[in-house]
Amino acid sequence: MGYFASALVAAVVIGAGSGLVGVLVVLRRRVFFAQALTHATFPGAVVAALVGFSVPLGAALASVAIVGIMGLITRVKRQGGQVAAGIVLTTGFALGAILQAVNPEVPLHLESFLVGSILSVTTGDIVLSTSVLVVAVAAIALFGKELIFQTFDPRGFTAAGYRAWPVELLALALITATVVTAMPAVGAILAIALIAAPAAAARLVAPSVGWMLVVSPLIGAASGVLGVLFSRLLDVAAGPAIALVAAAFFLVALLVRRMPRLGLREEVTAA
């Protein structure tokens, strides 16, 4: 398989996975958490590259520590998830930048980490992304009702006799795995666009959460493919192109959502 065909396959798989798990990110209001996670995994990626370890796996291991640290900060009195995410985002990224600066031989460039390089994805990256997508589909198929119930009514979920922590842990694991697998393709800065924009667009046009889980992966996959094609046509970086296409889908969905309202206003004005 050539590099361009590999990029298209990666775009479909990563886009679909990001769109699917992005529904949980948007509905559970974890966008800033996901953004913090993309940047804070930088130290793990640098250390992995320094010792000759798998960079995605190094980022994944770092994310486990990051989630734990954020959980501890959240428990501090008068602090919350947003504060924890902000602290971890800046501290983690700064630590990664320093580690890279004092180890210039590290084969991991800051620019590639920030904006990604889907045209250089490996077969291992595609296999990893596919595995995460399969696990996400299976998890939502098996525990989707519990995830949605706990998302919209956490008190009612607990009152019904369910334990909140297993569902919360599952959601965190899916979000973390998706963030880590999306970063080689679109980078730390742009990964959040591929995760949040398709889900936000689907929320505007889908009639139910169930349909969101169908529409969002389709938008994510389409964003990935169109972004790769536009990048080749216009000779621009693929990561930013994918992010812009995802944002364009959101704008189109927003216009579609507002069109009936605009038509109703015109009728009222004419009357």
Phi, psi and omega per residue, in radians:
M1 nan 2.241 3.135
G2 -1.245 2.949 -3.080
Y3 -1.136 -0.609 -3.112
F4 -1.272 -0.697 3.083
A5 -1.121 -0.688 3.096
S6 -1.098 -0.681 3.127
A7 -1.116 -0.686 3.128
L8 -1.168 -0.748 3.107
V9 -1.086 -0.788 3.115
A10 -1.077 -0.679 -3.138
A11 -1.088 -0.718 3.131
V12 -1.160 -0.858 -3.058
V13 -1.175 -0.865 -3.112
I14 -1.178 -0.699 3.114
G15 -1.104 -0.759 3.131
A16 -1.153 -0.767 3.125
G17 -1.125 -0.736 3.119
S18 -1.125 -0.708 3.121
G19 -1.146 -0.690 -3.124
L20 -1.158 -0.932 -3.117
V21 -1.253 -0.434 3.085
G22 -1.045 -0.462 3.077
V23 -1.070 -0.748 3.092
L24 -1.140 -0.704 -3.132
V25 -1.064 -0.811 -3.098
V26 -1.232 -0.837 -3.087
L27 -1.167 -0.597 -3.137
R28 -1.573 0.065 3.110
R29 0.993 0.894 -3.128
R30 -1.987 0.428 -3.109
V31 -1.110 -0.813 -3.135
F32 -1.171 -0.597 3.060
F33 -1.070 -0.804 3.128
A34 -1.118 -0.663 3.097
Q35 -1.101 -0.761 3.113
A36 -1.091 -0.673 -3.113
L37 -1.124 -0.676 -3.124
T38 -1.086 -0.691 -3.103
H39 -1.440 -0.655 -3.032
A40 -1.284 -0.251 3.098
T41 -1.407 -0.049 -3.109
F42 -0.987 -0.771 3.123
P43 -1.033 -0.699 3.122
G44 -1.109 -0.678 3.127
A45 -1.167 -0.710 -3.140
V46 -1.143 -0.803 3.134
V47 -1.091 -0.719 3.125
A48 -1.088 -0.757 3.116
A49 -1.159 -0.587 -3.115
L50 -1.179 -0.658 -3.098
V51 -1.678 0.067 3.134
G52 1.366 0.463 -3.121
F53 -1.669 2.927 3.079
S54 -1.141 2.158 -3.116
V55 -1.107 -0.831 3.094
P56 -1.041 -0.671 3.131
L57 -1.199 -0.661 3.069
G58 -1.085 -0.729 3.088
A59 -1.130 -0.656 3.131
A60 -1.136 -0.742 3.117
L61 -1.134 -0.685 3.103
A62 -1.119 -0.631 -3.120
S63 -1.132 -0.565 3.104
V64 -1.094 -0.790 3.098
A65 -1.121 -0.670 -3.111
I66 -1.113 -0.783 3.123
V67 -1.059 -0.701 3.103
G68 -1.115 -0.759 3.125
I69 -1.117 -0.722 3.124
M70 -1.120 -0.653 3.105
G71 -1.109 -0.691 3.125
L72 -1.169 -0.737 3.137
I73 -1.138 -0.650 -3.132
T74 -1.094 -0.549 -3.114
R75 -1.320 -0.275 3.132
V76 -1.155 2.417 -3.095
K77 -1.039 2.365 3.117
R78 1.208 0.266 3.036
Q79 -1.977 2.937 -3.125
G80 -2.654 -3.040 -3.096
G81 -1.095 -0.661 -3.125
Q82 -1.160 -0.719 3.109
V83 -1.120 -0.791 -3.141
A84 -1.064 -0.764 -3.137
A85 -1.110 -0.732 -3.140
G86 -1.120 -0.740 3.135
I87 -1.138 -0.819 -3.098
V88 -1.160 -0.666 -3.140
L89 -1.026 -0.952 -3.056
T90 -1.216 -0.740 -3.109
T91 -1.152 -0.799 -3.122
G92 -1.099 -0.773 -3.116
F93 -1.184 -0.695 3.116
A94 -1.106 -0.720 3.115
L95 -1.097 -0.731 3.106
G96 -1.106 -0.704 3.132
A97 -1.124 -0.688 3.121
I98 -1.185 -0.754 3.117
L99 -1.043 -0.684 3.122
Q100 -1.222 -0.664 -3.116
A101 -1.147 -0.667 -3.123
V102 -1.477 -0.103 3.079
N103 -2.264 1.228 -3.064
P104 -1.103 -0.254 3.135
E105 -1.398 -0.080 -3.127
V106 -1.110 2.199 -3.121
P107 -1.405 0.819 3.122
L108 -2.398 1.934 -3.076
H109 -1.577 2.451 -3.107
L110 -1.023 -0.709 -3.109
E111 -1.094 -0.775 -3.136
S112 -1.152 -0.587 3.109
F113 -1.190 -0.637 -3.076
L114 -1.331 -0.726 -3.046
V115 -1.964 -0.101 3.062
G116 1.292 3.074 3.110
S117 -2.743 1.454 -3.067
I118 -1.179 -0.392 3.134
L119 -1.292 -0.183 3.127
S120 -1.997 0.299 3.116
V121 -1.143 2.576 -3.128
T122 -1.737 2.975 3.064
T123 -1.064 -0.631 3.093
G124 -1.084 -0.681 3.096
D125 -1.095 -0.731 -3.133
I126 -1.165 -0.730 3.116
V127 -1.091 -0.754 3.125
L128 -1.101 -0.782 3.141
S129 -1.124 -0.699 3.116
T130 -1.129 -0.711 3.122
S131 -1.086 -0.756 3.123
V132 -1.119 -0.691 3.116
L133 -1.104 -0.783 3.137
V134 -1.085 -0.773 3.125
V135 -1.103 -0.716 -3.140
A136 -1.122 -0.758 3.112
V137 -1.086 -0.789 -3.141
A138 -1.111 -0.750 -3.115
A139 -1.119 -0.742 -3.136
I140 -1.240 -0.614 3.096
A141 -1.132 -0.656 -3.080
L142 -1.494 -0.660 -3.020
F143 -2.157 0.348 -3.098
G144 -1.054 -0.735 -3.118
K145 -1.096 -0.734 3.136
E146 -1.168 -0.697 3.124
L147 -1.085 -0.788 -3.118
I148 -1.222 -0.738 3.121
F149 -1.014 -0.859 -3.110
Q150 -1.192 -0.505 3.126
T151 -1.183 -0.797 -3.031
F152 -1.577 -0.452 -3.093
D153 -2.501 1.290 -3.095
P154 -1.074 -0.637 3.114
R155 -1.195 -0.771 3.103
G156 -1.118 -0.607 3.108
F157 -1.080 -0.794 3.127
T158 -1.201 -0.699 -3.134
A159 -1.132 -0.472 3.135
A160 -1.358 -0.035 3.080
G161 1.743 0.062 3.121
Y162 -1.499 2.663 3.013
R163 -1.621 2.304 -3.047
A164 -1.355 -0.602 -2.973
W165 -1.129 -0.638 3.105
P166 -1.120 -0.662 3.135
V167 -1.221 -0.717 3.109
E168 -1.111 -0.726 3.121
L169 -1.118 -0.704 3.107
L170 -1.095 -0.789 3.125
A171 -1.077 -0.763 3.129
L172 -1.100 -0.720 -3.135
A173 -1.122 -0.737 3.136
L174 -1.151 -0.752 3.136
I175 -1.112 -0.791 -3.120
T176 -1.094 -0.818 -3.134
A177 -1.091 -0.685 -3.136
T178 -1.182 -0.739 3.113
V179 -1.048 -0.818 -3.091
V180 -1.107 -0.732 -3.104
T181 -1.324 -0.406 3.139
A182 -1.414 -0.427 -3.025
M183 -1.111 -0.698 3.110
P184 -1.052 -0.486 -3.095
A185 -1.483 -0.819 -3.030
V186 -2.092 -0.077 3.055
G187 1.484 2.989 -3.069
A188 -1.185 -0.697 -3.094
I189 -1.244 -0.708 -2.979
L190 -1.634 -0.213 -3.107
A191 -1.045 -0.642 -3.102
I192 -1.148 -0.509 3.101
A193 -1.150 -0.735 -3.129
L194 -1.272 -0.383 3.121
I195 -1.515 -0.776 -3.006
A196 -1.554 -0.714 -3.015
A197 -1.099 -0.830 3.115
P198 -1.060 -0.703 3.131
A199 -1.170 -0.707 3.114
A200 -1.132 -0.684 3.095
A201 -1.137 -0.762 3.139
A202 -1.106 -0.608 3.137
R203 -1.119 -0.515 -3.127
L204 -1.332 -0.533 -3.018
V205 -1.965 -0.347 -3.096
A206 -1.409 2.425 -3.100
P207 -1.345 -0.242 -3.107
S208 -2.702 2.962 3.108
V209 -1.128 -0.645 3.100
G210 -1.011 -0.765 3.102
W211 -1.219 -0.547 3.051
M212 -1.020 -0.699 -3.124
L213 -1.207 -0.259 3.063
V214 -1.672 -0.807 -3.050
V215 -1.234 -0.738 -3.063
S216 -1.071 -0.798 3.077
P217 -1.085 -0.611 3.105
L218 -1.131 -0.747 3.103
I219 -1.142 -0.706 3.119
G220 -1.085 -0.796 3.123
A221 -1.128 -0.733 3.121
A222 -1.120 -0.674 3.105
S223 -1.080 -0.749 3.137
G224 -1.104 -0.851 -3.103
V225 -1.142 -0.850 -3.129
L226 -1.109 -0.652 3.108
G227 -1.097 -0.743 3.108
V228 -1.134 -0.749 3.140
L229 -1.132 -0.751 3.114
F230 -1.131 -0.640 -3.136
S231 -1.116 -0.633 3.117
R232 -1.296 -0.706 -3.110
L233 -1.163 -0.729 -3.068
L234 -1.709 -0.058 -3.138
D235 1.008 0.927 3.083
V236 -2.203 2.962 3.134
A237 -1.118 2.442 -3.053
A238 -1.253 -0.693 -3.110
G239 -1.002 -0.944 3.091
P240 -1.057 -0.637 3.129
A241 -1.098 -0.741 3.115
I242 -1.099 -0.772 -3.138
A243 -1.093 -0.701 3.135
L244 -1.186 -0.673 3.096
V245 -1.126 -0.737 3.099
A246 -1.059 -0.736 3.100
A247 -1.138 -0.626 3.113
A248 -1.133 -0.683 3.075
F249 -1.049 -0.704 3.116
F250 -1.117 -0.759 3.129
L251 -1.096 -0.711 3.102
V252 -1.103 -0.767 3.120
A253 -1.091 -0.657 3.121
L254 -1.137 -0.714 3.095
L255 -1.147 -0.737 3.112
V256 -1.075 -0.702 3.137
R257 -1.148 -0.609 -3.077
R258 -1.499 -0.301 -3.077
M259 -1.015 -0.832 3.114
P260 -1.053 -0.652 3.121
R261 -1.145 -0.704 3.114
L262 -1.119 -0.710 3.104
G263 -1.112 -0.688 3.120
L264 -1.146 -0.690 3.130
R265 -1.127 -0.675 3.119
E266 -1.115 -0.699 3.132
E267 -1.136 -0.714 3.133
V268 -1.124 -0.735 3.134
T269 -1.117 -0.719 3.141
A270 -1.157 -0.620 3.130
A271 -1.208 nan nan
